[in-house]
């Protein structure tokens, strides 16, 4: 009973957070709903990047490539082949899972900064390929516009409907990743990250599990990429810009590597700050750079550590008050 109680206490903040998200569109305007929807999309991206880099210990810089690839694949399937977006999105997820598997084949044969370099080259090569593929329907530098929107029957999705669709994908992703992390597969990931020699001696195949984690994260990145393109209605190579890459990296690193909540905290914090920093225009990246330096110096474990410190402080003060009260 004590273990269950402790687990419930840990999950209580998550329950309150999910309830707030579920009710948010009922009490906010369209702009706030749009920002919160962006937070949910980026949370899925950050959590899956964290799955590979934080839990798998694989220093990859390619997740945005799978996100953009999924956006293009879903958009092109629905535009040119007339496939329903509801079918195109999971198809894009499967396509990106296959691509993640293929990228992982050579990538996992190398280690450390070589892995980062290989995945960065893959990311940088995608934009020229998209531009070159204009004759194949990618839209070139202009990208694709007029991508079919989500609908059910005659009902076409609006801002609130898209928010709840993003919320649903967010929940599915979060629960799936939570299950994976706490399953034997997730424990194998962590064992290979923390004690690779011992893990290999126990028969854990580093290459096999590395390919698996690449495929899983790429599937969800492709799915959320497909959702993004049907939500915005367009997609272009500009999504692979350096500024967006650095902001996404700040979400992952600043939120907290190796913590599932780190991706969520990082995505919500950085997305909201990105909106607040808009008046700074070209100085916005400078502000984000300063923020990253502050986080690395003060809380190298990520922003989730701030919550841990606050919770520990509250619990310590509560215990002191409880002991003081018992003496009276």
LINQUIFEN-V705969 format. One record per backbone hydrogen bond with DSSP energy under -0.5 kcal/mol. CO is the residue of the C=O (numbers start at 0). NH is the residue of the N-H. E is the energy in kcal/mol with one decimal. If there is no record, write none. Layout:
<<CO | NH | E> <CO | NH | E>>
This chain:
<<0 | 4 | -2.4> <1 | 5 | -2.3> <2 | 6 | -2.4> <3 | 7 | -2.4> <4 | 8 | -2.1> <5 | 9 | -1.9> <6 | 10 | -1.9> <7 | 11 | -1.4> <8 | 12 | -0.6> <10 | 14 | -2.3> <11 | 15 | -2.3> <12 | 16 | -2.5> <13 | 17 | -2.8> <14 | 18 | -2.0> <15 | 19 | -2.3> <16 | 20 | -2.2> <17 | 21 | -2.4> <18 | 22 | -1.7> <19 | 23 | -1.5> <20 | 24 | -0.5> <22 | 25 | -1.5> <23 | 26 | -1.9> <23 | 27 | -0.5> <28 | 32 | -2.1> <29 | 33 | -2.3> <30 | 34 | -2.3> <31 | 35 | -2.6> <32 | 36 | -2.2> <33 | 37 | -2.2> <34 | 38 | -2.1> <35 | 39 | -1.9> <36 | 40 | -2.2> <37 | 41 | -2.7> <38 | 42 | -1.8> <39 | 43 | -1.7> <40 | 44 | -1.7> <41 | 45 | -3.0> <42 | 46 | -2.7> <43 | 47 | -1.8> <44 | 48 | -2.1> <45 | 49 | -2.5> <46 | 50 | -1.7> <47 | 51 | -1.4> <48 | 52 | -2.7> <49 | 53 | -2.1> <49 | 54 | -1.6> <50 | 55 | -1.5> <51 | 57 | -2.2> <56 | 58 | -0.6> <57 | 59 | -1.9> <61 | 64 | -1.9> <61 | 65 | -1.1> <62 | 66 | -1.9> <63 | 67 | -2.7> <64 | 68 | -2.5> <65 | 69 | -2.4> <66 | 70 | -1.9> <67 | 71 | -2.5> <68 | 72 | -2.6> <69 | 73 | -2.5> <70 | 74 | -2.2> <71 | 75 | -2.8> <72 | 76 | -2.2> <73 | 77 | -2.0> <74 | 78 | -2.3> <75 | 79 | -2.5> <75 | 80 | -0.7> <76 | 80 | -1.0> <76 | 82 | -1.8> <83 | 86 | -1.5> <83 | 87 | -2.7> <84 | 88 | -2.5> <85 | 89 | -0.6> <86 | 90 | -1.7> <87 | 91 | -2.6> <88 | 92 | -2.0> <89 | 93 | -2.4> <90 | 94 | -2.5> <91 | 95 | -2.5> <92 | 96 | -2.0> <93 | 97 | -2.1> <94 | 98 | -2.0> <95 | 99 | -3.0> <96 | 100 | -2.1> <97 | 101 | -2.2> <98 | 102 | -2.8> <99 | 103 | -2.2> <100 | 104 | -1.2> <101 | 105 | -0.8> <102 | 106 | -1.8> <103 | 107 | -2.5> <105 | 108 | -1.3> <106 | 109 | -1.3> <110 | 113 | -1.7> <111 | 114 | -1.0> <111 | 115 | -1.4> <112 | 116 | -2.3> <113 | 117 | -2.5> <114 | 118 | -2.5> <115 | 119 | -2.0> <116 | 120 | -2.1> <117 | 121 | -2.0> <118 | 122 | -2.2> <119 | 123 | -2.7> <120 | 124 | -1.9> <121 | 125 | -0.8> <122 | 125 | -0.7> <122 | 126 | -0.7> <123 | 127 | -0.7> <124 | 128 | -1.6> <125 | 129 | -2.5> <126 | 130 | -2.4> <127 | 131 | -2.8> <128 | 132 | -1.8> <129 | 139 | -0.6> <130 | 133 | -1.2> <131 | 134 | -0.7> <132 | 135 | -1.6> <132 | 137 | -1.6> <133 | 136 | -1.7> <133 | 138 | -0.5> <138 | 141 | -1.1> <138 | 142 | -0.6> <139 | 142 | -0.7> <143 | 234 | -2.0> <149 | 156 | -2.6> <151 | 154 | -2.0> <153 | 155 | -0.6> <154 | 151 | -2.5> <157 | 161 | -2.6> <158 | 162 | -1.9> <159 | 163 | -2.2> <160 | 164 | -2.0> <161 | 165 | -2.7> <162 | 166 | -2.6> <163 | 167 | -2.1> <164 | 168 | -2.2> <165 | 169 | -2.5> <166 | 170 | -2.4> <167 | 171 | -2.5> <168 | 172 | -2.5> <169 | 173 | -2.6> <170 | 174 | -2.8> <171 | 175 | -2.2> <172 | 176 | -2.8> <173 | 177 | -2.4> <174 | 178 | -2.2> <175 | 179 | -2.6> <176 | 180 | -2.8> <177 | 181 | -1.7> <179 | 182 | -1.1> <179 | 185 | -1.4> <182 | 186 | -2.3> <183 | 187 | -1.7> <184 | 188 | -2.0> <185 | 189 | -2.4> <186 | 190 | -2.3> <187 | 191 | -2.4> <188 | 192 | -1.8> <189 | 193 | -2.9> <190 | 194 | -2.6> <194 | 198 | -2.7> <195 | 199 | -2.4> <196 | 200 | -1.9> <197 | 201 | -1.1> <198 | 201 | -0.5> <198 | 203 | -2.0> <199 | 202 | -1.6> <202 | 204 | -0.6> <203 | 205 | -0.9> <204 | 208 | -2.2> <205 | 209 | -2.0> <206 | 210 | -2.2> <207 | 211 | -1.9> <208 | 212 | -2.4> <209 | 213 | -1.9> <210 | 214 | -2.3> <211 | 215 | -2.5> <212 | 216 | -2.1> <213 | 217 | -2.2> <214 | 218 | -1.9> <215 | 219 | -1.7> <216 | 220 | -2.2> <217 | 221 | -2.5> <218 | 222 | -2.2> <219 | 223 | -2.5> <220 | 224 | -1.8> <221 | 225 | -2.2> <222 | 226 | -2.3> <223 | 227 | -2.4> <224 | 228 | -2.1> <225 | 229 | -1.6> <226 | 230 | -1.9> <227 | 231 | -3.0> <228 | 232 | -1.8> <232 | 145 | -0.8> <232 | 146 | -2.0> <234 | 143 | -2.9> <235 | 238 | -1.7> <236 | 239 | -2.2> <237 | 240 | -1.7> <240 | 244 | -1.9> <241 | 245 | -2.6> <242 | 246 | -1.9> <243 | 247 | -2.3> <244 | 248 | -2.3> <245 | 249 | -2.0> <246 | 250 | -1.6> <247 | 251 | -1.7> <248 | 252 | -3.0> <249 | 253 | -2.4> <250 | 254 | -1.2> <251 | 255 | -1.6> <253 | 302 | -3.3> <254 | 303 | -2.0> <255 | 258 | -1.1> <258 | 261 | -1.1> <258 | 262 | -0.8> <259 | 262 | -0.6> <259 | 263 | -0.8> <260 | 264 | -2.9> <261 | 265 | -2.7> <262 | 266 | -2.2> <263 | 267 | -2.6> <264 | 268 | -2.4> <265 | 269 | -2.5> <266 | 270 | -2.3> <267 | 271 | -2.0> <268 | 272 | -2.4> <269 | 273 | -2.4> <270 | 274 | -1.5> <271 | 275 | -2.0> <272 | 276 | -2.3> <274 | 277 | -0.9> <276 | 279 | -2.1> <277 | 280 | -1.9> <279 | 282 | -2.2> <280 | 283 | -1.9> <282 | 286 | -2.1> <283 | 287 | -2.1> <284 | 288 | -2.6> <285 | 289 | -2.3> <286 | 290 | -2.1> <287 | 291 | -2.4> <288 | 292 | -2.0> <289 | 293 | -2.2> <290 | 294 | -2.4> <291 | 295 | -2.6> <292 | 296 | -2.3> <293 | 297 | -2.9> <294 | 298 | -2.2> <298 | 301 | -2.4> <301 | 304 | -1.5> <302 | 305 | -0.9> <302 | 306 | -1.0> <303 | 307 | -1.7> <304 | 308 | -2.6> <305 | 309 | -2.4> <306 | 310 | -2.6> <307 | 311 | -2.5> <308 | 312 | -2.3> <309 | 313 | -2.4> <310 | 314 | -2.5> <311 | 315 | -2.4> <312 | 316 | -2.3> <313 | 317 | -2.2> <314 | 318 | -2.3> <315 | 319 | -2.1> <316 | 320 | -2.4> <317 | 321 | -2.3> <318 | 322 | -2.5> <319 | 323 | -2.6> <320 | 324 | -2.4> <321 | 325 | -1.7> <322 | 326 | -1.0> <323 | 327 | -0.7> <324 | 327 | -0.5>>
